[in-house]
């Protein structure tokens, strides 16, 4: 390891010196990191690279900034809230894009995430008033216009009818009655398949009143009766005696009531509006479709935003075109500005153009500015945030980028590398947390962590140029840099035309438009294609379509689904956060903690005190610390800054009160159990069998390094996804019927040496008779699949079609970008050449 650099002649350090870092699994790490370089933090998943780069360096920089604000802020910053490190020298301001903190706010869009909406709001509110054809302010209805008039979430900018929502959820007849050729209570309607509201029992009474036989198919019933069932009886009351079984099977409750029927459609909308939680509302969404507001045509904007034009487009119109078209619009607009407009418009258009170019270079030119954050893939969302952070002209800043290559097709990696190098050339330091050997090889310097994960990691193996890591015998990353890393191993399962196939017809989702999607049942299918080609859209439509078919309902994105007769369930293994508070963690999500709490309740000490399993929950009153309500931390309102979690002073972050901590199981208190890693817990809890199997499943998908009580807010999208995969494996093994498991980029955030674990886990699902479909950029995973569906040919409007399909060998022979990389991988060639250019 090189000796620490001295303070330079200019009075500033040319290195960042970390001394005694012990954050998370770091083991007293001391390291010297050169500034003004592209530095890659590498190592197997869970080795400590994120703990060093983000949880130590970036967190320390953030706290130093907060300390300089005011005494009010400083009172909440204690030593317990600081990263565990003796000292950090030479640390300047940092900007980080952390993949564990991805914004899924329903109001967030590509425009808001990147700050482009602010630039456009200023352009639309300023330039029309300065132009030669400017209308009097009275004609626009505003005096004067502000950027708030172009924000549909403000009183000035929102539509008066829908208040910015763009429409409302309305129940639809075709979603309530899905199989009109069947009787109403025997399959015609999923709404009437279960008791979903009090009106359910009044339908037979109405049928008796009208002399209608409910045993006949729905479409053969009198039209007037069908109308009353769906739209109500108006003012006419219907009397019915309702017989409801009680929880006690021997008792029943009967009551008689007389009331008009609202009708199924109005009843669906009523219960949906009254649902108090997102999960409750989710139960009723299958019967509803969002209908655009007639006043604003679904845009959510007021008349002003819909009438003011700039460069030939209104603001709502501009939000509905992709980034590539917005770049063209901005260039044309700059050429038409007069002298007065140029003074205001040119600075705004210059900064706007820089952000749009970044989105384009990061493989996001296909996205519409109005595209919601919740609809983006994990990789798209992270790169959108990356564009926001990099869209500035800063220098002497430390940029910390957490796996920016996630979700990138190999063809798009050259641009990412160029952007990182440009940041370096502008006088910045770029700290890149990355697993991709071909990106790591282009770094100036490597900090390689390891040698293993969790308690087996946390040490610096290599601190030096990439060649040093390539020669290190204990470095897993070094083996791949030297070209000696093991290739992915999997025995393909044959796909025969005479086998079972799942078929979807009329699939429409975002840019994907497929008249027929066909994939083999009981096999591993991989969706491939360049970034933005429609993989995530097709994957989501597949899951929704099959789930709807199993429920007997209709899906907006798919017209017809066949070949799922043997299926019993669908699991979506995505990268959505598990929870947004410290309460959710691997132990609670996997249900392991339910069993652990019962073990504690079964101890002699707990029985003597009359304590049950709920007493050991940190989510309910009992043994938990009431000061922090079992969080272990408290949320502090920072007013003009984001809220901040600080360690609880009462329990010192242990979540429990003194009485709970008196109880021990196998020498461990309950808070100590939550501090165990999954691998450590597997050694402690070899029984009961159910708990051992849960822990083994978590370890099998590469999460042995996670602490059982680690907050879900600290997990990356890939870690959250692998937790879901472990649950799907258990469900697949336990279920009597086969299921469909869909995974979006399952090996993102994984070191190449860890990818084998995930592929082996997918084979476990297949062994249980399940069908697995993944959307993936990783070429080794695609090459090991049983069937490949390659989407494209390009991104956005240029994508969304099947350009090749078949076995990996068959697709490799096609003329597509992915095919070229499959050929290079089969030939044992690097995917990128020495200059970083992608080759086919």
N, C-alpha and C positions, 0 to 999 in steps of 0.2 A: 504494500500500500504506500503511495507516495507521501512524503512528509508534508505537513500543512504549509500552504503558501503564506508568505509574509504579506503584510500590508503593502500595496503597491505605492509607487512614487507619487501617484495622484492623490493619495490619502484614502483610497477605497480598497477593500479586499477584493482579490481576484478569485477567491474561493468562498464557499459556504462551509463552515466548520460545524459539524454536529458532534457533540461530546456526550456520551452516556445516555443514549436514547433507549427507553424501555417501554414505549407506547405499545399496547396490545402485546404481541408476541416478540417484540424486539428485545434482544438480549445484550443490553449495555453496549449498543452500537456507537462507535465513533468513526466518522468518515469525513473525508475532504472532497467536496464536489466543485469542480471548476465552473466558474461563471462565464457567461458569454458563449456557451457551448450547447450542443444538443446532447443531452444526457439521458440515456435509457435506463430505467429501473426495471430489472428483469427478475425472473425466478418462477418456480412453479406456483400454482394457485395457492394462496394462503402462506407464502413464504415470508411476507413482511414488507413487500415493496410499496404497497399502498399505505401501510402503517408509517413508513418512513417518509415518503414523498408528500402525502396528503395529510394524514393524521398527526404528523409531527411538524414538518416544515410549513405547510400551508396553514395549519391550525395555529401554529405559533405566530406566524405573520399576521393572521386575522386578530388574534388577541392583542398583539402589540398595537395594532391600529385602534382597536376599541379602547385601550388604555389611554390613548392620547385624546379621547373625545371629551369626557367630562367625569367628575366624581360620581355622578349618578350611575354611569355605565361601569366604572371601575369597582363599585361596591359589590358587583355580582361576579367578578373575576377573582377566584381564589386559586391557590396552588392545586387544589383537587381538580379544577376545571382545565388546567393547563396540560399540554402533552407532557408525558413523563420523560423529561430530558434534562440533563444537567445544564447545558447551555448550547445555544446556537449563535454563531458569529457570522457576520457578513450577509445576513439575511435581509433582503430588500422587500419592496411591495410585491405581492403575488396575486395572480389571477388563476383560478382553477376551474376546470370542467370535470366534476366528479360524477362518475356514472351512477353512484349510489343515490344521487339527489336529482332525479329527473322530474320536471314539472309536468303533472298530469291534470292541472287545473282545467275544468271544462271550458273556461273562458279563454284559455291559452291557445294561440294559433301560431303558425309560422311567422306571421307579421308581428305579433306581440312578443314572441320569444326572441326575435332578432332586433327589435327596436325599429323595424322598418315602418311600423304603423305610425310612430311618432314623426318620422320624416315625411311620410305621405300626408299626414294630417296638416303639417305646416305648409307643405306645397299647395294643397288644395284650399287652405284657408287664406293664404297670402297671395299667390300668383294671379288668380283670376281678378282680384281687386286692382292689380297693378297693370294689367294688360290694356291694350288699346280699345278692346271691345268690352271692357268691364261694365257690368250692369250696375245700376244704382242698388245700394244695400237694401233698399226697401223691397226690391224684386226678389231677393234671396230669402226674405223673411227673417234676417238676422242683422243686427247692427252693433258691432261688425261681426264678421265670421271669425270663429276661433277653431282651434284643432278639436275642441270638444264636439263640434258639430259633425265630426267625422269619426266619432266613437259611439258605437251603438249601445254601449253600456253606460252612457251619461244621459241625463235628462234632455240635454240639447240635441244629442245625436240619435236618440232612439225613436223608433216608430211609435206614434201615439196609440196605435191599435194593439200591437203585440209587445210593446215596451222592450224592444230589442231582441226578443226571442226568435223572431223570424217565422213564427207559426205556433201551433199548439198540437199536442198529442190528441188524436181523435181515434175512437174505436172504429174498426172497419168490419163490415159484414163478412167479407171473405176470410178474415182472420178469426172471427168468432165461429162461423160455420165453414169448416174446412173440407168436410166430406158430405155434401148434400145428398148423396145417394144412399146414406145410412140414416137410421132413425136418430132423433135428436139426442136421446140419452144412451145411445148404443154406438157412438163413434162419430156422429155428424159434427159434434162440437166439443173441443177440448175445454171450453168454458163450462159446459154443463157436465163434463166428465167427473168433476169433483164439486163438492159443496163450496162455492166461492162467495156466495152472498145470500142474504135472506130471501131474495126473490126466487131463488132456485125452486123452493117448494111450491111457489104459486103457479108455476107453469102447468103442472098436472091439473090444478083446479081450473085454470083458464081453459085447458083442453076439454075438461068435462063440461064446462059451461058452454063451449062452442060445439060440442059433439065431435071432437077431433080425436082420431086414433093415433097416439104418439108412437105406436109400434111400426107405423109406416115410414118409408124414407122421407126425409125432410123436404125434398123437392116436390114430393107428391101431395104435401099438405096444402090446404087452402091458402091462397096468397094473403088474404086478410088476417088469418091466424099467424102466419109467418111474420107479417108486418108488426102485429101486436107483441109477439115474443121479442122482436128486435128493437122496436121503437116505442113500446108501451101502449097502455089502454086509455091514455088521456085522463079524463076526469072519472071514468068508470071504475068503481072499486070491484075487486075480486076477493071473495071470501075463501080462506083456506085454513085447514087444520094442519098444523105443522107438528110432526112427531120427531123429536131430536133425541138420539141415544145419549145417555149420560156416561161419564167416565166409568161409573159403576155399571157393569154390563147388565145387571138385573134391574136397573132403574132407568126410566125414560121420562122425558119432559115433553108435555103436549100443550100447545096453546093454539087458540083460534084468533085470526086477525082478518080484517077487511080493509083493503087499501088498493089504490090504483097501482098498476105496474109501471115502473119507469121504462122498462125494456132493457135488454142485455147491453146494448151499446151505451146507454146513459149510465147503467150500473157499473160497467167497466171503467168509465171515465170518473165516476164518483169514488170508487174504491182506490183508483190510482191517485187521484188528487189527495185523498185522505191518508195514503201510506206515508209513514213518518220516516222511514229509512230507505237508503238506496236499494238494499236487498229486498225490501218489501215492494218497492216500486218495480223492481226487476220481474217480479212474479206476474205483473199485468202487462208488461211491455209487448209480449207476443200477440196481444189482441189490439195493439194500437199502432198507428202510423202517423208520423209527423206531417201535418198538412201545412203548406206554406201560407203565410199571412197574405190576404188579398191586397191589403193596402200597400205593402212594401215589396210584394212579390217574393217574400221569403228572405229578403236581405237583412231585415231588422233595423234598417236605417230610416231616418226621418226624411221628409221631402227635400230638405236642403242638400243633404249628401247625395240624394238620388237625382238632383237636377244640375248641380255644378259640374261642369266638364273641364277636363284638363288633358291636353293631348288627345282629344276625341273621346275620352272615356270618363264616366262617372267613377267616384271612389268605390262603390260596391262592384261595378264592372271590373275594375282593376284587381280587386281582391280575388276574383274568380278565374284569373288567368295564371299560368305557371310562371315561375321565376324567370325562365328564359324570355317569355313575352314581356315581362315587366322590365327586364334589362333593355329590350328593344324600344319599349315605350319611353323609358327614361332618356335613352340616347336621342330619339327623335324630338322629345320635348326640349332638350338642351339646345338643339339647333333652331328652335322656333322662338326662343326668348328674346324680347326686346331689351333695350338698355336698362329700363327701370326694373324689369323682372330679373335680369341677369344678376344684379347685385344681391338679391335675396335668394334666387333659385340656384345659382351655380354652387355655392358651398353645400347646400342641402343635397343637390343631385350628385355632387362628387362623393360625399359620404355614403349616400344611398347606393351609388354605383359600386363602391368598395364592398359593401355588405352583400349586394347581389352577386358580385363576382365570386366572393368567397363561397356562397351557397352553391353556385355553379361548379366551382372547382372541387367542392366536397361531395359532389355527386347528388346534389339536391335540386338541380334545375327543373326537375319534373314536378316539384311540389307547387300547389296553389298557395297563395299567401293566406287564404282563408282556411286552409287545412288545419283541423283541430289537433292539438298535441296528443290527445288520447287516441287518435287514429294512426299515429306514426309508429313505425317499428322502433325497437329500442335503439338500433344504430342510427336511424334517421333523426330521432329525437336528440340523441347526444350530439350529433354533428350540427344540428340546428343551433343548439346552445353554444357549440364550439365557434360557429360563425359569429354569434353575438359577441363573444369575448374577444375574438381576433379581429373584429371589424373596427379596430381603433389604430391610430398611428402612435403607439407608445414605444418607448425605448427604456432600457435599463430596468425592465420588469421581469420577474420570474413567472413564466407560464407553466402551470402544472396540468398536463393533459392526461387524463385517466383512460387508457385504452381507446384512443380516438379511431383506431382501425376497426373497431367493432362494427359489424354490419356492412363493411365495404367489400365489394367485389374486387378481386385482384386487379382488374382493369382500372380501378379508380384510385389505387394506392399511390401512384406516382404523384398525383396532385397533393395528397396529404403530406407526403414527404417534402415536396417543394415548399408548401406553406410553412412547415416547421423550420426549414432551412432559411426562409425569408425572414422569419421572426428572429432567428439567430443573427442574420446579417444586419438587422436593424438595431443590433446592440442589446438584444434580450437573451435571457437564459431560458432554455426550453427543457423542462423535466418531463420525460415521456414515460408513463407507466405502460408497458407494452409486452405482449407475448409473441407477436409475429416476428420470427427470426429474420425475415427479409427486410423489415423496417429497422429492427435492432442493429443489423449489420451496417446500416448507413449512419448510425449515431457516431458522435465524436468520442463518447465516453460511456462506460457501462458501470452501473452499480448492481451487481448480481447478488440476489439474496438467496438464502437456502440454509442447508442443503435440501431440506424437506419442507413440509407445511406445518402450521400450528406450532406445537412445542418442539417439532423437529426442524423448524426454520428459525428466522429471526437473526441470522448472522450474515455478515458481508463476506461472500466468497471471493468476489473479484471487484476491484475498483480500478478501472483502467480502460484502455482502448478495447474494441471488440476482439481483436486478435488474442488478447490476454485471456479473455473468457473462453475463446475457442480452444485454448490449450490447457484449460483447467480440468483435471480429471474428475472432480466432484460436481461440476456444474452441468445441470440438465440442459440449460440454455446453451452452454458451450458446445455440447454435442451436436445440437442442430445448427449452430453457427459454423461448425467444422464440417457439416454435411454428413455426420455420422448418427443423427437421431433416428430412432426406430420408426419404420413406416407403420401406418395404421393396418391392423390385421382384422379381417372379418371374412367369414365364409358366406358368399352370397346365397340367397335362397332362390331357386328357379321360379321364373314367372311363365306360366303356360296360358295360351289362349283359352284353353278349356277350363281354367280355374275360375274362382269367384272374382268378380270385378265390382267396384263401387263406381257408379256413374252419376254425374250431375249434369243437367241440361239447363241452358239459359242462365249461366252464372254471370252476374253483373255486380261489380264492386270496385269503386274508384275507377282506375284506368283499365281494369281487367274486364274483358268481354269474351267469354268462352261459350260457344254453343254446346260443346261437349267436353267435359273433363272426366277422364277415365283412369282409374288407378287400381292396382291389384290388391285384393283383400288379403290380410294375413302377411303382408310384406312391408318392407321399409322403402318408402317412396321419398325422394328428395326433390323439392322444388328449387330450381336454380335460375340464374339470370343476373344481369347487371343490376346495380342499385336502382330502385325505382321501377323495375320491370313488372311489378305486380305480385310478387311472391307472397308478401304478408296479406295482401288483399284477398288473394285466392285462398290462402290458408284460413283466414277468418270466415270467408264465405262457405268453405267446405265444412268447418266445424258447425257454423250456424245452420247450414242446410241439413246436415245429418241429424243434429239435435232436434230440429223442427220436425223432421220426418219421423223420428222416434217418438215424439210427443203428439204426433198427429196434427201438427199445426203447419202453417205456411211460413216461409222465410222470404223476406223482400229481395234477398240477393240471389236466390236460386229458384228456378221454375219447377224443376222436378228432380227427385232423388230416387235412385233404385239401387238394389244390391246390398241393402243394409238390414235385411230380414234377420240375420243372425246376430246383429248388434244389440247391446243392451244399454250402452252408455257412451258418453263422449267426454274426454278430458282435454282442456286447453291448458297447455303448459307454457305460459308466456312469461314475460319479464316484468309484469306489473308488480308494484311494491306489495309486500304482504300486509303492511299496516303503516299507519302514519304517526304512531306514538310508540314510546318505548315498551308498552305492554306486550306487543306482539313479538315473538321470538321463535327460533327453531323448535324449542321444546313445546311451546303451546300450539304452534301450527301443526306439528306432526302428531299431536295428541300424546306424545311421550310424557308430558308433564302431568296429565291426568293419572297415568299409572304411577308415576313417581310420588304424587301427593297421596295416593292410596297406600303406598308403601310406608310413608312417614306416619300416616294415620294408624297404621297397623303396628307400630312400635309399642313396646310396653309403656314407655314414658307418655306417649300420646294417649293411649287407652286409659291410663291412670288419671289423666287430666280431662278425660271426656272430649278429646279433640277429634273431629272428623276430617275428611280429605279437603273439604271446602275451607277449613281453617288455614290450610297451607297455600291457599291461592293468594296471589298478590293483586287479584282483580276484585276481591270482595273483602268486606270488613271481617276482622278476626285477627289473624296473626300478622297481617301486613302492617307496615308503618303508615299511620294515618296522616302524618305530616305531608308526605308526598303521594299518598293514596297508592302505594305500592309501585310507583314508577322508579324509585331510586333516584330520581331527578325531579326538579321543579321547573316549570316553564315560566320564564320571566318576560313580562311585556316591556319591550325596549322602545316603545313609542315610535320614533321615526326610523328605527332600525328593525331588522327582522327579529322576531321573538327568539329567546335564547334559553336552552336547557342548561341548568346548573345542578351540581351534585347536591342531594338532600343533606342538610346539616344534621338532622336528627338520626337517620339510620346510616349515614356515611355511604350512601349508595347501595346498601345491602337489601333494600326493599322491605325488610321485615322488622318487627319489634323484638325486644329482648326475650319475651316469653317463647316466641316461635324459634328463636335461635338456641333455646335450651334443648330442643329435640334433635337427636342425631340418628341417622340411619347408616350403618356400617362406618361409623366414625365421622360422617359428613353431615353438617347442617344443611338446611334446604337452600340457603343462599350459596353455599360452597358447591352444591350440586349444579346450580345454574352457571357457575364459573367453569365447570368442566367442559372440555372440548367433546365433540361427538365421539372421537376415538377413545378418549379417556373414559367417558361414560360407558362405552361398550365393554371396557375391561372391568368396570365396577359392577354394572348391572347385567350379569350373564343370565339372570332370570328376574321376573317371569319371561316366558318365551316371547309374548307379544311385544314387550318393551325391547328385548334383545333384537327382535326382527326389525323394529322401527329404526333403532340405532344402526343396525347393519345396513339397512337400505340407504340411510343418509350417508354412511361411509362409502357405500358402493358407488354413489354418484359424485364422489370427490369432495364431500363436505366434512370430512373427519376433523378438519382444523377449526371448524366453527365452534364457538362456545354455545352451550345449550340456551343460555339466557341472553345471548347477544341481540340487541335491539334490532327489529326489522328495519328501522330507519338507517341502520349502519350497513345493511346488506346491499351488495350490487344487484343489478338486474339479473345477471347470470346466476348469482347465488340464490336469489328468490326463485328463479326458474328451476334450478336443480332441486330445491326443496319440494316444489310441485311435482317434479319428475319422480322423486322418491315416493311420494304419496300415490302417484299413478301406478308405480310398480307394485305397491302393496294392494292397491285396488284391483289391478289386473290379475294378480295371483289369487285373490280372494273371491272375485266375481265368478258366478256360474256362467255368465254370458260374455262373449267377446266385446271389446270396446274399440273405439277409435281414439287414438291419442295424437294430437297435433302439437308440434313444437316449433316456435319461431326462433331460429338461430341458437340452437341448444348448446353449441360449443363456444359461443362468444364469451370472452373473458377467461378462457381456459388456456393454460400453457399447452403446447403441442403434446407433451408427455402425458397430460391428463385427459386428452380427447379419447383415448382408448377406453377409459372408464365409462364415458357417456355412451359410446357405441356398444359396449358390452351390456350396459343397462337397457338400451333399446332392444337388444336381442332378448333380454329377459322378458320384456313385454311381448315380443313376438312368440317366445316359447309358450306363453299363456294363451296363444290364439288371437292376440289383438292385432290391429292394423295401426301402423305408425307412419305419420307423414311429417316431414320436417321441411322448413324453408331454411336454406343454408348457403353461405358463401364459401365455406371451407371446402376446398377442392378435394382433400383426402376423404372427407365424409361423403361428398357426392360420389366419388369414385368407388366407395365401398357399399353404396346403396344397392338394393335389388332393382329399383326402377327410378329413372330420372325424368322429370318433366321440366324442360328448359323454356323459360318465358322470355319474351322480348318482342321484337329484336332490340329495342332501345329502352329508354326510360320515359315515364309519364305517358303522354299521348302516343308516343312511338313504341310503347310496350303493351303489355296486357294480353298477348297472344301466345299460344304454344308454338314455338319455332322448332322444337325437336323433342322427341320422347322415346323411351325404350331403355334397354340396359345401359349402364355407363359406357360400355364399349361401343354400343350403337350410337349414342349421343356424341361420343368423342369423334365420330366420323362426320358429323354435321358441320355446317359453315356458320358457327355462332361464336361469340366471345368466350363463353364457358367451354365450348368444345375444344378450343385451342389450349386452354389451361388443363383440361383433362388429358389431352395428348401429351403435354409436357410432363405432367405428373406421372403418367404411365411409362414415359421414357426415362424417368429418374432425373429430369432436368429441373433447375430452379424455376419458380414461376415468374420471377423478375430477373432481367439480366443485370450485369454489374452496375449499370448506370441507373437502375431503378425503373427502366421502361418495361411496360408489360408487352409480352410477346404471345403470339398465338401459336 
